[in-house]
Amino acid sequence: MTQKSQVVLEEALKLSPNERAEVAEQLIASLEEAPDTAVEEAWQQEVQRRLQQVERGEVKTIPWEEVQRRLRYGT
């Protein structure tokens, strides 16, 4: 870590938890690249396809609690 970034970090740590969260959110957002519109469009189409499958009764949804159980215990 450079001396400049160390100073910034030390000053940031003096902020309230909410202020630190806001700063962290802005820093992370500054690292993100502009979304790829083709990828975003493909995801929207996939979401719509899956939603239609649920609405037509072609697939069954699983309650979140069941998903968590399966992830924890592998069943």
Backbone as numpy.savetxt, mean C-alpha at the origin, in Angstrom:
# Nx Ny Nz CAx CAy CAz Cx Cy Cz
25.20 7.54 6.20 24.35 8.71 6.20 25.25 9.94 6.20
24.91 10.89 5.36 25.71 12.11 5.30 25.43 12.97 6.53
26.28 13.94 6.77 26.09 14.84 7.90 24.79 15.62 7.73
24.51 16.05 6.50 23.28 16.79 6.24 22.04 15.96 6.54
22.04 14.71 6.08 20.88 13.85 6.34 20.77 13.52 7.82
21.89 13.42 8.51 21.88 13.16 9.95 21.23 14.34 10.68
21.56 15.55 10.28 20.97 16.75 10.90 19.47 16.79 10.64
19.08 16.50 9.42 17.65 16.48 9.07 16.92 15.44 9.91
17.51 14.26 10.04 16.91 13.20 10.84 16.76 13.63 12.29
17.80 14.19 12.85 17.74 14.62 14.26 16.65 15.66 14.47
16.51 16.57 13.54 15.46 17.59 13.66 14.08 16.95 13.50
13.96 16.02 12.57 12.68 15.36 12.35 12.24 14.57 13.58
13.19 13.98 14.26 12.86 13.19 15.45 12.36 14.05 16.61
12.54 15.34 16.51 12.03 16.25 17.54 10.55 16.58 17.32
10.03 16.21 16.16 8.63 16.48 15.83 7.70 15.52 16.57
6.43 15.89 16.63 5.43 15.00 17.23 5.27 13.77 16.33
4.70 12.69 16.86 4.48 11.51 16.03 3.66 11.81 14.77
2.63 12.63 14.89 1.82 12.97 13.71 2.63 13.75 12.69
3.43 14.69 13.16 4.26 15.46 12.23 5.30 14.58 11.56
5.90 13.66 12.31 6.87 12.73 11.72 6.21 11.86 10.66
4.99 11.42 10.94 4.27 10.60 9.96 4.02 11.38 8.68
3.65 12.64 8.82 3.41 13.47 7.64 4.69 13.65 6.84
5.80 13.92 7.52 7.08 14.08 6.84 7.47 12.78 6.14
7.32 11.66 6.84 7.66 10.37 6.25 6.81 10.09 5.01
5.53 10.40 5.09 4.64 10.18 3.95 5.10 11.01 2.75
5.45 12.25 2.99 5.90 13.12 1.89 7.23 12.65 1.31
8.13 12.19 2.17 9.41 11.69 1.67 9.22 10.45 0.81
8.37 9.53 1.27 8.11 8.31 0.50 7.45 8.66 -0.83
6.49 9.57 -0.78 5.80 9.97 -2.01 6.77 10.58 -3.01
7.78 11.27 -2.50 8.75 11.90 -3.41 9.61 10.87 -4.13
9.66 9.65 -3.65 10.45 8.59 -4.27 9.67 7.83 -5.34
8.37 7.91 -5.29 7.53 7.16 -6.21 7.55 7.77 -7.60
7.57 6.89 -8.58 7.53 7.34 -9.96 6.09 7.54 -10.39
5.91 8.26 -11.46 4.57 8.46 -12.01 4.00 7.11 -12.42
2.72 6.87 -12.16 2.14 5.58 -12.50 2.12 5.35 -14.01
2.32 4.11 -14.38 2.26 3.70 -15.77 0.78 3.56 -16.13
0.30 4.40 -17.01 -1.14 4.40 -17.32 -1.59 3.07 -17.92
-0.74 2.41 -18.68 -1.11 1.11 -19.27 -1.29 0.07 -18.17
-0.42 0.10 -17.18 -0.53 -0.85 -16.07 -1.77 -0.53 -15.24
-2.00 0.75 -14.98 -3.19 1.14 -14.21 -4.47 0.70 -14.92
-4.51 0.87 -16.22 -5.68 0.46 -17.01 -5.86 -1.05 -16.95
-4.77 -1.79 -17.06 -4.85 -3.26 -17.00 -5.38 -3.71 -15.64
-4.91 -3.06 -14.56 -5.41 -3.41 -13.23 -6.90 -3.10 -13.10
-7.34 -1.97 -13.62 -8.76 -1.62 -13.57 -9.60 -2.66 -14.31
-9.12 -3.12 -15.45 -9.84 -4.14 -16.20 -9.91 -5.44 -15.41
-8.80 -5.80 -14.77 -8.76 -7.03 -13.99 -9.70 -6.94 -12.79
-9.71 -5.82 -12.13 -10.61 -5.62 -10.99 -12.05 -5.76 -11.44
-12.39 -5.14 -12.56 -13.76 -5.24 -13.07 -14.11 -6.68 -13.43
-13.18 -7.39 -14.06 -13.42 -8.79 -14.43 -13.72 -9.63 -13.19
-12.90 -9.45 -12.15 -13.09 -10.23 -10.93 -14.38 -9.85 -10.22
-14.71 -8.57 -10.19 -15.95 -8.13 -9.57 -17.15 -8.75 -10.28
-17.10 -8.77 -11.60 -18.20 -9.38 -12.36 -18.32 -10.87 -12.06
-17.20 -11.56 -11.88 -17.24 -12.98 -11.52 -17.94 -13.18 -10.18
-17.64 -12.32 -9.23 -18.28 -12.42 -7.91 -19.76 -12.14 -8.04
-20.11 -11.09 -8.76 -21.52 -10.71 -8.91 -22.33 -11.79 -9.62
-21.70 -12.51 -10.56 -22.40 -13.59 -11.27 -22.42 -14.89 -10.48
-21.74 -14.91 -9.35 -21.69 -16.12 -8.54 -20.71 -17.16 -9.05
-19.80 -16.78 -9.92 -18.83 -17.72 -10.48 -17.70 -18.04 -9.51
-17.45 -17.13 -8.60 -16.42 -17.35 -7.59 -17.01 -17.05 -6.22
-16.43 -17.68 -5.23 -16.89 -17.49 -3.86 -15.86 -16.66 -3.10
-16.34 -15.68 -2.37 -15.43 -14.88 -1.56 -15.16 -15.59 -0.23
-14.07 -15.21 0.39 -13.67 -15.80 1.67 -13.57 -14.68 2.69
-14.19 -14.83 3.86 -14.08 -13.79 4.88 -12.63 -13.56 5.28
-12.29 -12.32 5.60 -10.92 -11.95 5.97 -10.39 -12.81 7.10
-11.21 -13.12 8.08 -10.77 -13.94 9.20 -10.31 -15.32 8.73
-11.00 -15.86 7.74 -10.62 -17.17 7.18 -9.29 -17.07 6.43
-9.12 -15.99 5.69 -7.85 -15.78 4.98 -6.70 -15.71 5.98
-6.89 -14.94 7.05 -5.85 -14.82 8.07 -5.53 -16.19 8.68
-6.56 -16.98 8.99 -6.35 -18.31 9.56 -5.55 -19.19 8.62
-5.91 -19.16 7.35 -5.20 -19.98 6.37 -3.74 -19.56 6.23
-3.50 -18.27 6.28 -2.12 -17.77 6.18 -1.30 -18.18 7.40
-1.91 -18.11 8.56 -1.19 -18.45 9.80 -0.89 -19.95 9.90
-1.89 -20.75 9.54 -1.78 -22.20 9.79 -1.59 -23.02 8.53
-1.58 -22.37 7.38 -1.33 -23.08 6.13 -2.41 -24.05 5.73
-3.65 -23.79 6.17 -4.75 -24.67 5.77 -5.81 -23.91 5.05
